[in-house]
């Protein structure tokens, strides 16, 4: 036997054991009381019953962080799970009542049905499938922020129960400009549900106004529901959304008015069938009508056109029947008894679409706000923004107005 060799191996083993002890002592230090207690028991100290390791869980709340404060009222709850399909999430308020919300198991996200209350503590309970040595339940709490003093009001032009034409855009306005960097998040929180389903998109008209239209005209007799869920949502510069808005409306029959300058005729189609051809007089050469796709924005059975403030001595003040506005700049479809002799033959108006008194009433009695009016063949082109010109753009152009 090589005694010197054995001694040499023993010395190496002893040195390794001592080094391992040093490393173990160093790694469990740093003021960790549980680690120090476990170390004492493991080396034959005063405690003969080492503390058990903390139980791990198959689920965890990742956002908001545990005991977080000043959490936005529109917060989502995010979590992890080893078995998402069999995991449930409940959020309760200080009264113990469960908060309404929806659970997306694919993204592991719980979203409240509406903004949470200001300055309120909520408890999240996530239950999953327990496995050997692991718990399937975890809880976490957070507290929402105080009610902000800077809030932005959100309004919808349309209201519940309205019936509108197939060209009607959905119009949402804000009481303050929305910064560009926040507009994608705003769009994600504005959902439109059409029955039957139809493809559509939002389009920003200005920093304070956004519209929605489908790819093609709304399907006749559709139902449309839209929700703007911005209460408590950050909207830039310390501002937050003031409230949520929901609207439930109906699309009526399809009625489209097409005016051709060449023929001086309006063709009216309903649900794809021609129901009337009407002689018209459009704008004279000095005040031409604009060509483009417009929609009926406003209806007044009796009104007065007064341009004396803007046109001075050249202005006029004329009573008008059955006026239907199609541009902000003053283009209307209306009855004009004084031009009935020229209708169908020559253009004599100040830019409006003139029809007879009888045809003015006939149209007025049948049209809805949002019915399309298409004027073609005039030398003037409709300027986008001069009215609800959402249909004066191609679908590809319109989509560029979205931030998603």
C-alpha positions in Angstrom: 0.0 0.0 0.0 1.2 3.5 -0.8 0.7 5.2 2.6 1.9 8.5 1.4 -0.6 8.4 -1.5 -3.5 7.7 1.0 -2.5 10.6 3.2 -2.2 12.9 0.2 -5.8 12.0 -0.9 -7.1 12.4 2.7 -5.5 15.9 2.9 -7.2 16.9 -0.4 -10.6 15.6 0.8 -10.3 17.5 4.1 -9.4 20.7 2.3 -12.4 20.3 0.0 -14.7 19.8 2.9 -13.5 22.9 4.7 -13.8 25.0 1.5 -17.3 23.7 1.0 -18.2 24.8 4.6 -16.9 28.2 4.0 -18.8 28.6 0.8 -22.0 27.3 2.4 -21.6 29.8 5.3 -21.0 32.7 3.0 -23.9 31.9 0.7 -26.5 31.7 3.5 -25.5 34.9 5.3 -26.6 38.4 4.6 -29.1 38.7 7.5 -31.5 36.0 6.2 -33.0 34.7 9.5 -34.6 31.6 8.1 -31.4 30.6 6.3 -29.3 31.1 9.5 -31.8 29.0 11.5 -31.7 26.3 9.0 -27.9 26.4 8.9 -27.6 26.0 12.7 -29.9 23.0 12.8 -28.0 21.4 9.9 -24.7 21.6 11.8 -26.0 20.2 15.1 -26.9 23.5 16.8 -29.6 24.2 19.4 -32.5 23.5 17.0 -33.1 19.8 16.2 -36.2 20.5 14.0 -35.3 22.6 10.9 -38.0 25.0 9.6 -39.8 23.6 6.5 -39.1 25.2 3.2 -41.9 27.6 2.1 -44.6 26.0 0.0 -44.4 26.9 -3.7 -47.4 27.6 -5.8 -48.5 26.7 -9.3 -50.0 30.2 -9.7 -48.9 33.7 -9.0 -50.1 37.3 -9.5 -47.6 39.3 -11.5 -49.5 42.6 -11.9 -50.3 44.7 -9.9 -47.5 43.8 -7.6 -48.4 42.7 -4.1 -49.5 45.6 -1.8 -49.0 48.1 -4.7 -50.6 51.5 -4.2 -51.7 54.3 -6.6 -52.7 51.6 -9.1 -54.8 53.0 -12.0 -58.5 52.3 -11.7 -58.6 50.7 -15.1 -55.9 48.2 -14.3 -55.8 44.6 -15.6 -54.7 41.7 -13.4 -52.0 39.5 -14.9 -51.0 36.2 -13.5 -49.0 33.0 -14.2 -50.3 29.4 -14.1 -49.0 25.9 -14.8 -52.5 25.0 -16.0 -54.3 28.1 -17.5 -57.4 26.2 -18.7 -58.2 25.2 -15.2 -57.3 28.4 -13.4 -59.9 30.9 -12.0 -59.4 34.5 -10.9 -61.6 36.5 -8.6 -61.2 40.1 -7.5 -63.0 41.3 -4.4 -63.5 44.7 -2.8 -63.2 45.6 0.9 -66.8 44.5 1.4 -66.0 41.0 0.1 -68.2 41.3 -3.0 -66.7 40.0 -6.2 -66.0 42.5 -8.9 -67.4 41.9 -12.4 -64.7 41.2 -15.0 -63.6 38.9 -17.9 -60.9 36.4 -17.8 -58.7 35.7 -20.9 -57.0 32.4 -20.2 -54.8 32.7 -23.3 -53.1 35.9 -22.2 -53.6 35.1 -18.5 -55.3 38.5 -17.9 -58.4 39.5 -15.9 -60.0 42.7 -17.0 -62.6 44.6 -14.9 -66.0 45.2 -16.6 -65.6 48.9 -15.6 -63.1 51.1 -13.8 -62.4 50.1 -10.1 -63.3 52.5 -7.3 -60.8 55.2 -6.4 -58.6 54.8 -3.4 -59.9 51.3 -2.6 -58.1 48.1 -1.7 -58.8 45.0 -3.7 -57.8 41.4 -3.2 -57.0 39.0 -6.0 -57.4 35.3 -5.6 -56.0 33.0 -8.3 -56.9 29.3 -8.1 -55.2 26.7 -10.2 -54.4 23.0 -10.1 -52.3 21.9 -7.1 -49.5 19.4 -7.7 -47.4 17.4 -5.2 -45.6 19.8 -2.9 -47.2 22.9 -4.6 -50.3 24.9 -3.7 -52.8 25.7 -6.4 -54.0 29.0 -4.7 -52.5 32.4 -4.2 -53.8 35.8 -3.0 -52.5 39.3 -3.5 -53.8 42.8 -2.7 -53.4 46.3 -4.2 -54.9 49.7 -3.7 -56.1 52.0 -6.5 -55.1 55.7 -6.8 -57.0 58.7 -5.5 -59.5 60.3 -7.9 -57.6 62.5 -10.3 -58.4 66.2 -10.6 -57.6 66.2 -14.3 -60.1 64.3 -16.3 -61.2 64.1 -20.0 -64.9 63.8 -20.9 -65.8 61.3 -23.5 -69.0 61.7 -25.5 -70.8 59.8 -28.4 -72.7 61.7 -31.0 -75.2 58.9 -31.3 -77.4 57.5 -28.5 -79.2 54.4 -27.5 -82.2 53.3 -29.6 -81.4 55.4 -32.7 -81.9 54.1 -36.2 -79.5 55.5 -38.8 -78.5 55.1 -42.4 -76.0 52.6 -43.8 -73.4 55.3 -44.2 -73.5 56.6 -40.6 -70.1 56.8 -39.0 -69.8 56.2 -35.3 -68.5 59.5 -33.8 -66.6 59.9 -30.5 -65.4 63.2 -29.1 -63.0 64.1 -26.3 -63.0 67.3 -24.2 -59.2 67.6 -24.6 -56.7 66.5 -27.2 -55.4 63.0 -27.0 -51.6 62.8 -27.6 -50.6 60.6 -30.5 -48.7 58.2 -28.2 -51.9 57.3 -26.3 -54.3 56.9 -29.3 -53.5 53.2 -29.9 -54.5 52.4 -26.3 -57.6 54.5 -26.7 -58.6 52.5 -29.8 -58.0 49.2 -28.0 -60.5 50.3 -25.4 -63.2 51.2 -27.9 -64.9 48.1 -29.1 -67.6 47.8 -31.8 -69.8 44.7 -32.2 -72.0 44.5 -35.2 -74.7 41.8 -35.8 -74.1 40.4 -38.3 -70.4 40.8 -38.0 -68.7 43.4 -40.3 -65.1 44.5 -40.7 -64.4 48.1 -39.7 -61.8 50.4 -38.2 -61.4 53.7 -36.2 -60.1 56.8 -38.0 -58.8 59.9 -36.2 -60.4 63.0 -37.6 -58.6 65.3 -35.2 -56.9 65.1 -31.8 -60.3 65.4 -30.2 -62.5 63.3 -32.6 -62.4 59.8 -33.8 -64.8 58.0 -36.2 -65.5 54.4 -37.0 -66.9 52.9 -40.3 -67.1 49.4 -41.8 -65.1 48.4 -44.9 -68.3 48.8 -47.0 -71.6 50.3 -46.0 -73.3 48.9 -42.9 -75.5 45.9 -43.8 -79.2 47.0 -43.8 -81.0 46.3 -40.6 -77.9 45.5 -38.6 -77.5 45.9 -34.9 -74.5 47.8 -33.7 -73.2 48.1 -30.1 -70.1 50.0 -29.2 -68.3 50.6 -25.9 -65.8 53.2 -25.0 -64.1 52.0 -21.8 -61.8 54.9 -20.8 -62.8 55.6 -17.2 -59.6 55.8 -15.1 -57.4 55.3 -18.2 -54.2 57.5 -18.4 -54.6 59.8 -21.4 -51.4 61.9 -21.1 -50.1 64.9 -19.1 -51.7 63.6 -15.9 -55.2 63.4 -17.4 -57.4 60.4 -17.1 -60.7 59.3 -18.8 -63.7 60.5 -16.8 -66.3 57.8 -17.7 -67.2 54.9 -19.9 -69.8 55.2 -22.7 -72.0 52.5 -24.3 -74.3 52.9 -27.3 -76.8 50.4 -28.7 -78.3 51.4 -32.1 -79.8 50.0 -35.3 -79.0 50.4 -39.0 -82.1 51.0 -41.1 -82.9 49.9 -44.6 -80.3 50.8 -47.3 -81.2 54.1 -49.1 -78.6 55.7 -51.3 -79.1 58.9 -53.4 -76.8 59.3 -56.4 -76.7 62.6 -58.3 -75.2 62.9 -61.8 -74.4 66.4 -63.1 -74.4 65.2 -66.7 -78.0 64.0 -66.5 -79.2 66.5 -63.9 -80.9 63.6 -62.2 -80.9 62.0 -58.7 -81.4 58.2 -58.6 -82.8 56.9 -55.3 -82.2 53.2 -54.5 -83.6 51.3 -51.6 -82.2 47.9 -50.7 -80.6 47.8 -54.1 -83.6 48.7 -56.2 -84.3 52.0 -57.9 -87.4 53.5 -56.4 -87.3 57.1 -57.8 -85.6 59.3 -60.4 -85.7 63.0 -59.5 -84.8 66.1 -61.7 -82.2 68.3 -59.9 -80.4 71.6 -60.3 -76.9 71.8 -59.0 -74.5 74.7 -58.3 -74.0 77.2 -61.1 -70.5 77.7 -62.5 -69.6 80.5 -60.0 -70.8 78.3 -57.0 -70.4 74.7 -58.1 -71.6 71.7 -56.1 -68.9 69.5 -54.7 -68.5 66.0 -56.1 -67.9 63.2 -53.6 -69.6 60.8 -51.2 -71.4 62.5 -48.4 -74.1 61.5 -45.9 -77.2 63.2 -44.5 -75.9 65.0 -41.3 -78.9 67.1 -40.3 -82.6 67.5 -41.3 -84.7 70.6 -40.9 -88.2 70.7 -42.3 -88.2 74.5 -42.3 -85.2 76.8 -42.0 -83.7 80.0 -43.3 -80.5 80.2 -45.3 -78.8 83.5 -44.4 -75.4 84.4 -46.1 -75.6 88.1 -45.5 -73.0 88.0 -42.7 -70.4 86.3 -44.9 -71.3 87.5 -48.4 -72.3 91.1 -47.6 -74.3 92.7 -50.4 -74.0 89.5 -52.5 -75.6 87.5 -49.7 -79.2 86.3 -49.5 -81.8 85.4 -46.9 -84.2 82.7 -48.1 -86.7 80.5 -46.3 -86.1 76.8 -47.2 -88.2 73.7 -46.9 -87.0 70.1 -46.4 -83.4 70.9 -46.0 -80.9 68.0 -45.5 -77.3 69.1 -44.7 -74.5 67.1 -46.4 -71.5 69.4 -45.8 -70.3 71.8 -43.1 -69.7 74.5 -45.8 -73.4 74.7 -46.6 -74.2 72.1 -49.2 -77.8 70.7 -48.8 -80.4 68.7 -50.6 -83.5 70.8 -50.3 -86.8 71.9 -52.0 -86.5 74.9 -54.3 -89.8 75.9 -55.8 -88.1 78.9 -57.6 -85.9 76.6 -59.7 -88.4 73.9 -60.7 -88.3 75.2 -64.2 -84.5 74.6 -64.5 -84.4 71.3 -62.6 -83.3 68.5 -64.9 -81.9 71.0 -67.4 -79.5 73.6 -66.0 -77.5 74.3 -62.8 -78.6 77.5 -61.0 -78.1 76.9 -57.3 -75.5 78.3 -54.9 -74.0 74.8 -54.6 -76.9 72.8 -53.2 -78.9 70.0 -54.8 -82.2 71.6 -55.7 -85.3 69.4 -56.1 -89.0 70.3 -56.4 -91.2 71.1 -53.4 -93.0 67.7 -53.8 -89.8 65.7 -54.2 -88.2 67.6 -51.3 -91.0 66.4 -49.1 -90.9 62.9 -50.6 -87.2 62.6 -49.8 -87.4 64.2 -46.4 -90.1 61.8 -45.2 -87.9 58.8 -46.1 -84.3 59.6 -45.3 -82.4 58.9 -42.2 -79.3 60.6 -40.8 -76.4 58.7 -42.3 -78.0 57.9 -45.6 -75.3 58.3 -48.4 -75.6 61.1 -51.0 -73.2 60.7 -53.9 -72.6 63.7 -56.2 -70.6 63.1 -59.4 -69.4 65.0 -62.4 -69.1 68.5 -61.1 -65.8 70.5 -61.5 -65.4 70.9 -57.7 -64.1 68.0 -55.6 -65.3 67.4 -52.0 -62.7 68.2 -49.4 -62.2 65.6 -46.8 -63.4 66.9 -43.4 -66.1 69.1 -45.0 -68.8 67.0 -43.4 -68.8 63.4 -42.5 -66.6 62.4 -45.4 -65.6 59.0 -44.1 -66.9 57.4 -47.3 -65.0 59.8 -49.5 -61.8 57.9 -48.8 -60.9 54.4 -50.0 -60.7 51.7 -47.4 -56.9 51.7 -47.6 -56.8 55.4 -47.1 -59.3 55.2 -44.2 -57.3 52.6 -42.3 -54.3 54.9 -42.3 -56.2 57.1 -39.8 -56.0 54.3 -37.2 -53.1 54.0 -34.7 -53.3 50.2 -34.5 
